[in-house]
Amino acid sequence: MLDRLQGIATMLRKRGLRSPEAMLLLMGAASYLAFSTWTALINNFSVERATFTGAEIGTLQSLREVPGFLAFTAVFLLLFVKEQRFALLSLALLGIGTAVTGYFPTVVGLYITTVLMSIGYHYNETVQQSLALQWIEKERTPLVLGRVRAAASAAALLCYGMIYVSFELLDADFTSVYLVGGGAATLVALFCWFYYPITPTKVEQHKKLIFRQRYWLYYGLTFLAGARRQIFVVFAGFMMVEKFGYSVANITLLLLVNYAVNIWLAPKIGSLIQRIGERRALTLEYVGLIGVFTSYAFVESATLAAGLYIADHLFFSMAIAIKTYFQKIADPRDIAPTAAVSFTINHIAAVVLPVLLGLIWLASPAAVFLTGTAFAVLSLILSQLIPHDPEPGRETMLVRPAPQPAE
């Protein structure tokens, strides 16, 4: 198997497909291939095979976010392995964790395989973000990140299409689908390891944790994004299954629509951020999310709920603007350690909220989604502090530009 992968790598190498941008696209696609397999099946798998309730699914999702909370440890691991290699090792671990999920249809088994998968996913996402901000010029970053999201959406679309056909036409089981989705991502990681040379970074990165007061707005937006996103990830899909009785095929078809739209829209969102700036893009996102979460709280129509699910995915693509905002204000040496720290900040609320809101869910699902509305309102307020042209020394609207010397 390894010899065959090396042969394919040698063939493609002669065709010149070795740019860092191409590698980011491939890693993004493989990551979403595995994670989308896990996501598409987990609600039905947990309910049908492990008899989960809202309390167990909340606990599982909190455990899933613990590795994200510990993402800051990536900085210390970079003392021993290059960032590019670390990204590929993490991608392989994500694939392996996904592949074995179907073999453990118990509460404890799902908790363990979820943590394994999540360690790979969160380390991979952390380092991918760092590499993208280091490799790509500031002027092109929104567009490239939009293309990476489009590639990820294409992989997810392929994944959900295969799952839909597998369950509707081929009578597949959970175990085989998990094995195929996770195994494919692992093979992509092995291929990239052989095919892509180590791309040097432009600036040597700090190998220690970095907290800077001038990044406080970035930290705040990142924290609220993590809290708000968890409410959607954990409870929107669970509501579709528990309240409206969606099957695996129904959930998969809904996700197919999401990612089909994102393939077309994500690069356009990147271009939009280039044109209107981070402040306006995030304002548009948060206003939309206020409406989405408030509507979730009171929805009684399965069709309307599906429309809200799609809308939330579209608004989420605008979160690219938080990353490009940081790139504009950051010391280039801070990118890798701050990417790790930001994932930890993103997951502070994510570790606690699913368990607490899972208990609240038992009494009032509407209260869970109205909590998401509150987080969106806070995000909107903070986003108004982003300058129209952020840069080092001009990180927020509260910072006055340095006076120009008299000529």
N, C-alpha and C positions, 0 to 999 in steps of 0.2 A: 504493500500500500504506500509506504513512504517513497519507494523507488518510483512509483507511478506519479506521485505528486511532484517529485523532483523533475521528472520528465516533462510534465505539463508546464511547470514553472520555467524550465529552460526554453521551451517553445515560445511561450508568451514573452519572455524576456527579450527575445530577438525582435519582437514587434514593437518594443518601446513603450509598453504599458506599465511603467515603473514610477510614475510621478507620485509624490506624497498625497496629492489630492485624490488620485485614483485609489490609493490605499485607504484613505479615510472613507471613501464611498463604499468600498468593499467591506471594511470592518463595520461600518454603520449598518449595512444591509444584513450581514451575518448576525450581528447582535440582535437586531429586530426579528430576524427569522426565529431564533431560539426563544426570545422573550415573548414574541407574539404567540408562539405555540403554547407556552406556559399560560399566558393570559387568557387566550381563547377558551381553554379547557378547564381552568382551575375552579371556576364557580360551579360548573356542572359536576366535575370530578369530585370536588369536596362534598357537595350535597348528595350526589347519587351513590358514591362509593364509600365516603367516610362519614356520612350523616352529620355534616356541619350545620350549626345554627349561626346566627349573627355574632354570637360571642366567640365561637371558634374561628370564624373567618376573620374577625377583628384581631384576634391573637396571632393568627398566621401572618396577616399583613403587617402587624407590628414587628414580628420576628423577621419578616422579609426586609424591613427597613433598618434593622440593626447594623448590617454591613455598610449601609449608606451612612449611618451615623459615625461609623468607624473609618470612613474613607480617608480621614486625615493621616492614617497610618501609611498610606501610599507614599508619602514624602520620605519616610524612613526606609521603605523597601527600595526606593530609587537609589539608595546608597549602594545597593548590591546588584541591581539589574537596570539596564537602559530602559527608558520610557517606552520605546517602541516594542521591545521584547515583552515588557510587563503588560502592555495592552493586549498582545497576542496570547500570552499565558492566561490572562483573565478571560479573554473570549473563549478559550478552550474550556476553562472551568465552568463558564456559563453554559456551554453546550453540554458538557457532561452532566451537570446538575439537572438540566432539563430532560436529558435522555433517560435518566433513571427514575424520574418522578412517578411514572405509571406503575412501577414495580412495588410501590409502597403506599397502598390505599388505606392508610390508617391515620389517625390524628397525629401521633408521634412521628410516623414515617413522613407525612407531608410537612411537618415542621422541620425535620432534618433536611430533606431534599430541597425545601424552599430556601433555607439558609445557605446551602451549598451553591445553588443557582444564583442567589442574590450576591454572594461574595464576588463571583465572577462578573456579574452584571455591573455592580456599582464600581468596582475597580476599573473595569473596562470603560465605562462612561466617564469616569474621572480623568483617566489618562487620555482618552480620545479628545475630550474637550481641551485639555492642556496642549496636546500636539497640534490641534487645529489652530488655536490662538497663537502658537509659536511659528507654525509653518506658513500660514496664509497672511498676506498683506492686509492691513486694516481696511483699505478701500474695497477689498473683495470679500472680506469675511462674511458679511450677511448673505451674499449670493452663494458662496461656497457652502455655508452651513445650511442654507435652504436646499441646495442640491443634495447634501448628505441626508437631510430629512426626507427628501423625495426618494432617494435610493432606499432608505430604510422603509418608507411607505410601500415601495414596489416589492420589497422582500416580504413585508407583512401581507400585502395583497396576495402574493403568490402562496404564502403560508395559509391564509384563511380560505383561499380558493380550494387548495388541496384538502383542507380539513372539511370543508363543506361537502366536497365530492366524496371524501372518505366515509363520512358518517351517513350521508343521504343515499349514496349509490353503492358503496362498497361494503357497508356494514362493518366499518373498522372499529377497533377498540381503542381505549385511551392509551394503553401501553405502547402499541405500535406507533401511534401518531407522535407521542412524546419522544420516542426513540428516534424517529426519522428527523423531526425538527431539531432536536438537540445534537444528533449526530452530524447533520449537515453543517451546523455552525462550527463544530469542532474540526471538521475537515477543512473549512475555510481558514480557520486559524492556522492549521498546519501548512496549508498552501502559502499563506502570506509569510510565514516564517521562512520558507525556502526561497520565495520569489523576490521579496522586496529587500533591498539593501538597507542598512541603517542610515537614516537621513539625519544629518547633523542639525542641531538646533542653532539658531543665530546667536543666542545669548545663553551662557551657562546659568542654569537654574539654581536657586537656593535649595539646599537639602535640609531645610528645617521649617518648622511651622512659622507662618507669617500672618500677623494680625496688624493691620494699620488703621489708625483712626480715620484717615481720609477715605477709606473704603466702606465706611459705615452704611451708606445708602445701598450699596451693592449687597452687603450682608443682609440688610433689612428686607430688600426685595426678594432675595434668595430664600430667606426663612419663610416669608409669607407664601411664596410660590410652592414651597414644599408642603406646607400645611394645607393649602387649598387643593393642591393636586392629589393629595392622599384621599381627601374626601371623595373626589371623583373616581379615582382608581379603585378604591375599596368598595364604595357603596353604590355607585351608579350602576355598574354591571350586576352587583348582587341584587339590587332592586328589580332589574329587568327579569331576573330568574325567579326571585321570591314573590314579587308582587304581580308581575304580568305573565309568569309562566313561560318565559323564553327557553327554547331548547338549545342544544349545542349548535344546531344548524341555524337557528334564528340569530343567536349571538354572533356567530361567524359571519353571516350575511350582513349584519349591521356593521361589523368591523371592516368587511370588504368595501362597503360604501365609503367608510371613513378614509381608508387608505387610498382608494381610487381617487378621491377628491384631493388628498394631500399630495399625490404624485404631481398633479397639475398645479396645485396652489402653492406648495411650499417654496419653490424657487421664486414665485411672484411675490410672496411675502418677504423673502430676502431682498428682492429689488425694491419693494415698498419701504422697508426699513432704511435702505440706502438713500431713498429720496426724501422721506419725511422725518427721519431721525428717530432715535430711541424713545424720546418722551412721547411723541404723538402716537407711535405704534403701541406702546404699552397702555396709553390712555384708551385707545380703541379696544385693546384686549380686555382691560379690566371693566370697562363699561359693559361690554358684551357678557362677561362672566357674571356680573351682578344679576343681569336678567336671566341667565341660564340657571344659576343656583336657586334663585328665588322661585323660578318656574318648577324646578325639580321638587321643591318642597310641597307643591300642591297638585302636581300632575296626576290625572286619573285615566289618561288615555295612553295605551301602549304605543300608538303611532306618534303622538306628540313627544312622549318620552324618548323614542328613537331619534326624533328630530333634534331634541336637546342634546343627546349623546353625540351626534354628529357635529353640532355647533360647538360644543366644548372642545372637541378635537381640533377644530379649525382655529379657535382662539388660542389654543395651547401652542400652536406653531409660532405665534408671535413672541413667545418667550425667548427666542433667539436674541431679541433686543437686549435682554439683561446681559448676555454674554458679550455682545459687541460693545455695550456701554462699558463693561469692565475692561475690555481690551484697550479702549481709548484712554482710560484714566490710569492704567496700571504701569508700574515699573516693569519692563520686560523680564527682569529676573524673578519677579513675583508670580509669574503665571502658573507654573506647575504647583508650587505649594498652596497658592490661593485657590486653585481648582480643587485640590483635595480638601481644603478647609471649607470651601463653599458647599461641597457635597455633604459634609458633616452638618453644617448649618441648615442646609435644605432638609435634613432628615431628623433634626432635633424634635420638631413637632410630629414628624411622621412615625417616630418610634412610640410616642405616647398616645396620639390622637386615635388611631384605629381601635385600640382596646377600650378607651373611654367612650368613644362614639359608638362602638359596637354595643356597649351596655345601654347607652341612650337610645340606640336604634330599637331596642326591644320595647321601649315605651313610646317613642315618637320619632319615626323616620324623618318627618318634616324638620324637626329641630336640628338634625344632622346637616341637612342641606342649607338651612338658614345660617348655620355656623360658617359654611363656605361663602355665603353672601357677605358676612361680616369681614372675612379675610380679604375678599375681593375689594371691598370698600377701603380697607386700610391700605391695600396695594395701590389703589387709585390715588389716594392722598399722597403717598410717598413718591409715586412716579412723577408728580408735578414738581418735584425738587430737582429733576434731572435737567441740566442746562441744555440748550439747543445745540451747543458745540462742546461737549465734555472733553476734558483733557487733564493731564496732571497739573494740579494747582487750581483747577476749575472743575472739581468733582461734583459739586451740588450748586443749586441756586443760592445757597446760604454763604458761599465763599465768594468774596469779592475778587475780581481780577487784580493781579499785582500791578501797581502803578508803573506806567512807562516812564523811563528816564527822559528828562528834558533834553532836547537837542541843542 
